[in-house]
Amino acid sequence: MSKNPVYLPTKNHYEILDGLRGVAAIMVVAFHVFETFSGDRFHQIINHGYLAVDFFFLLSGFVVAYAYDDRWGKMTQWDFYKRRLIRLQPMVIMGTLIGAALFYFQACGMFPLISATPLWKMLLVMIVGFTLIPLPISMDIRGWQEMHPLDGPAWSLFFEYIANILYALFVRKFSKTLLTVLVVLSACFLVQYLIMGPNGDVIGGWSIDKTQLHIGFARLLYPFFAGVLLMRIGKLIHIKNAFTICSLLLAAIFMIPRIGGSEHLWMNGLYESVCIIVFFPLIVSIGAGGSVTGKYANKICKFLGAISYPLYITHYPLIYLHLAWVKNYKVSTSTGLWAGLVVLIGSIIIAYASLKLYDEPVRKWLTNRFLKKQS
């Protein structure tokens, strides 16, 4: 095999899965807006919106297996890593840049370290953020102990990269039987944390400490590799109106109120276990097995899929800003929610602009530069 990088044409997309990714991304933004006005994890609107991350992990595993399982005879591990970096890293940089530009406007009592952070330190954190290398808690500049304090959601991309590395090193070679064993053990790991853990939910994963890393790996391993297994099994469900049905299922899962309260944490843990282990694979199977009919439905799915990742990775600096404004000026809930709608719309506009003016041109240049066609 030639040592030159081999150009691999993009495979056809699962349009419904693209659309569902966009639906989940929009609901994440809405969840974060509403989170500003919630007192705690037990009383939130779109209470289980954070489960969108676990859904993203499952989708990623499915798509990675679809895109690369049959291509390992044509590419090296380094070729795979380059493709994943070209796909994901440019928007990590954009999200970090937006976070840096808005950082000092986010100062409030909720973020106690911002006002005391010198410019040089913020810029250092920004440069490290470009690489997605996680920061230790000692380097926190916000006060929330995030591994990426300029753009909080980047923590899930850190775990996404770990999953991609594990896939390329080991899991791509697994038989279906061995992969099934891994998925079952990962499910047990997840259920053990959810039902026997201290919180009864999967909220967390964004800090470099023992507890948060435990949460992060519990959230990552089952859904990502269950997605790989689902792709390899190939048992898809074919029903009419798949996109509508799957979107409503996702919305219902995310909007179910907290179950069991603070007295019975295991009840909510059981609910989330069923959602992640059973319903998310079911939704992906229906979405992958369905088809989009109608010109407008196809355009909607393509648009939602296109903005999903840019929206997810760039919206949170606006959430920080919105939260600081609400807290500093003691904004009423009604006024704050109207402003939250502006945040949602603004986030979608920024995501689309970032996609068209930055992400797509940069990825095209990188592809031409580093993934040239074989002569």
N, C-alpha and C positions, 0 to 999 in steps of 0.2 A: 504493500500500500504506500502511495506517495506520502511524503512528509508534509507536502503542501496542504493547507486547509482545503477541505472539499466543500463546495457549495451544495447545500441541500435545500431544495425548494420547499416553501411553506406548504404544509398540508391543509386541506379544507378544514374549516372551523366547524365546531358544533354550535350553530347560531343560537340555540336556546340556552346552552350553557354560558355563552358570552352574555346573553341578555340577563340571565340570573345573576351573574357576577356583578353586573351593573345595578340590578335591583338591590342586592345585598350591600353594595358600596353606598348607595343613596341612603339606605336604612341605617348604616353605620354613622353617617353624618348626622342624620336626624336623632339617633340615639345619643350622640355626644352633645348635641344642642340641648336636648331635654335633660341630660345629666347635670347641666349647670343648675337646674332648679330642683333637683332631687336631694333629699336629706341623706340618704344612704342607699346601699345596694338592695334594700328591701322595698324601697318605694321609688321606683323609676318608671317613667313612661317608656314604652318599648323596652321593657325590663330586661329581656334577654338579647338585646341587640348585639352584645359582645360576642355572641355565638357565630356571628358572621365570619369572624376570623377562623374559626374551626371549619366552617363551610368552605372558606377560601383554601385552606390547607387540603381539604379533600378534593376540591376542584383541581388544584395544582398537581396533586399526585396523579389524577386521572389524565390530565392534559399532558404532563411530562411523559407518562407511559405511552400515550397515544402518539406523541411526536417523536419519541426517541427509541422505544423498545426494539423496533425493527431496523434501526440504523447503525447499530454498533459495529457492523462489519465495514462501514464506510467512514467512520470517524473515530478519533482517539478521545480519551477522557478530557484532554486539554481542549479539543474542539468543542466538546459538550459544555465545558465550563465557560468558554468564550461566548458561546451562544446564549447561555443563561445570563452572563454578565451584560451582554449587549442588550438583552431584553429587559433587564430589571434595573441595572445600575444607573443609567442616565436620569431616571425619575427619582431615584434616591437622592442624587445630587440636587435636583430641582427642589424637592421637598425640604432639604436641609437649607438651601439658599433662601427659600421663602421664610423658613423658621428663623434664620439669622436676621433677615431684613426686618422682621416684626418683633424680635426678641425684647427689646427695651420698651416697646409699647405695651407689653403684657404684664408689667410689674403690678402686683397687688398682694394682699395678705395671703392669698392662696399659693403664691409663688415667692416665698420670702427671700430667695437668694438672688433674684434678678437684679435688684437695685444695687447690690454689693458686688456684682460681677464685673471686673474690668474688661475693657474691650479686647485686650490681647487674649484673655482666657476664652471669651466667647468665640473669637476667631479660631483659636486652637481647637475648640470643640467642633466648630463647623468643619474644619479640614479633616478631623478624624471622622466626623459624620459622613463625609463624602465616601469614605472607604467602607462604611458599615461596621467597622471595628467597634465592639461595644465598650462603653466607658464604665469604669468602676464607680461605685457610689461616691468615692472620695472626689471624683471629678464632676459631680453634679453641679449644675449652675442654675437650677430652677427651684429645687426643693422637693421634687417628687421622686427622686432616686431613679430616674429613668436612664437606661443605657444609651438613649439618644434624646437628650433633653431639648434639642431644637425641633425635633419632629418625632413625637412619641411613637406613632404606629410603625416606625422603622424597625422596632424590636421584632415584629413578626417576619420581616424580610430577613433578619439575621437568622431566625430559625428556619425560614424557607431555604436559605443557602445551605444550612446544615443538612436538611433533608435531601437536597440535590446532590450534595457530596456523598452522603450515605448511599443514595440510589446509584450514583456512578461507580462508586468503589465496590459495593457489595450487592445491593438488592436487585440490580438489573440482571444479575446472574442467577438469582434464586428461582427454583422451580415453583410452580403454583402451590405445591404442598408446603414447602419451606416458607414461602411468603404468607400463606394462610396461618402458619404457626406464629410468625412474627406479628401479624395483624391481631390474632387472638390474644397474645401476650400483651400487646400494646393496649388493647381494649380493657384487659384486666387492670393494667397500670392506671388507665384513665378512670375506670369505675372505682378503684380503690381510693384514689384521691377525692373523687367527687362525693362518695358516700361516707367515707371514713375521715376525710380531711376536715380542716378547721372552719371552712366557709360554705361548703355545699354548692359551690359554683366553680367555674374555671377562670374567673376574673384574675388577671395577673400574667406574669411572664416577662415583664419589661425591665427587670433589674438584674444586675449581676450579683446575686447572692444565692445561697443554697435553696431557700424557700421559693424564690421566683423562678430559678432555673428548673426546679422540680415541676412547677406549674407549666412552664414553657414546653418542656419535653413531653409532659402528659398531654398537652394540647396538640402537639405536633405529630407524634409518632403514629397514633391510630389513624387519624383522618388522612394524612398524606399517603401512608402505605395502604390503607384501605382503598383509596382512590386508584393506586397502581393496580391492586388486586382486582378491583371492579372492572378496570379497563381490560385486563388480561382474561378475565372470565367471559366478558362480552355478553352477559345476559341483560340486555336492555329491554325496557318496557315501552311498548308502542301504544299510545293512546291519543285521542284527538284533544286539541286545545292544551297541549302539554305545557306551553309557556305560561299561560294563564293559571293553570292548576298549580304548577310549581311555584309561581310567584306568590299565589295566595297561601300555599303551605308555608313558604319561608316567612311571609309576613305574620302568619298566625304563630309560628314558633317563636319569632322574635318578640311578639307583643304579649304573649301570655304573661300575666303577673307572676311575681315571685310566689313560689309554692312552699308551704310549710312554715313560713316566717322564721324568726330567730330561734324558735323553740324546737323545730324539727328540720334541721339543716339537711338531713339525709333525703328528705322528700324532694327538694329542689335538685339535689345531686342526682337522684334517680331520674328525674325529668330530663336533665341535661344529658345524662348518659344515654337515654333512649333517643333523644334528638340527634346526638352526634353519631351514635353507633348504628341506629336503624333508619331514622327519617332522612338524614342527609344523604346517605348512599341511595336510598329510594328516590329522592328528588333528582339526584344526578342521573340515575338510571332512566327515569322518565324523561328528563331533559335531553339526554343523549339519544334516546330512542324516538323522540318526537321530531316533528318537522314544522318549519314556519311556513304558513301559507298567507299569501297576500303581500303586496309590495310594501305597504306601510309597516306591517309587522316585522318584515325582514329588516327594514331600515331602522326600526326602533331597537331591535336586538343588536344590530351591528353598532349603533351609536352607544348603547349602554355598555356593550363589551369594550368598545374603544376607550371610553372614559373611565371605566371601572378602576383600573390600577392607578392612573394619574389622580383620580378623585380620592382614592383611599390614601395615597402617599403624600398628597399636598394639602388636604383639608385641615389637618389638626392645628397648624399655626393660627388659622382663623378661629378655631375653637378656643385656643388659649386666649386670643384677643377678646373674643366675645365674653368669656368667663371673667376676665379682668375688668372689662367695662361694667358688667353686671354687678360685680362685687364692689368696685371702687365707687360707683355712683348709686348703689342700692336701687337698681332698676327693678321695677315691678315685673312680676311674671308675665303679664299680658304684653307689656312693651318688649320685654326680653325675648319672648317667643316670636314676635313680629320681626325683631332684629335677627333672630335665629333663622327665620325664613330667608332673610337677605343673605345670611352666611351660607345657607344651603345653595341658593341660586348662584352666589358669588363663587362658591367652591366648584360648582359645575362649570362655570365660565372659565375659571382659572385652569381647571383640569383640561378642558377642551383646547384652550389656548396653548397650554404647555405641550399637549399632545401634538398639535399641528405645527406650532412654531419652533418647537425645541425637540421633543422626543422622537418623532418620526424622522426629521432630517438627520439628527445625530445618529440614530440607529441605522439609517440608510448608509451614512458615511462610514460608520464602524463596520458594517457588513461588507461594504465594498473594499474596505482597507484590510480587514482581517479574515474575511471568509470568502476569498476570491474563488472563482470557478477554476476547476482543474483544467489545464490545457491539454 
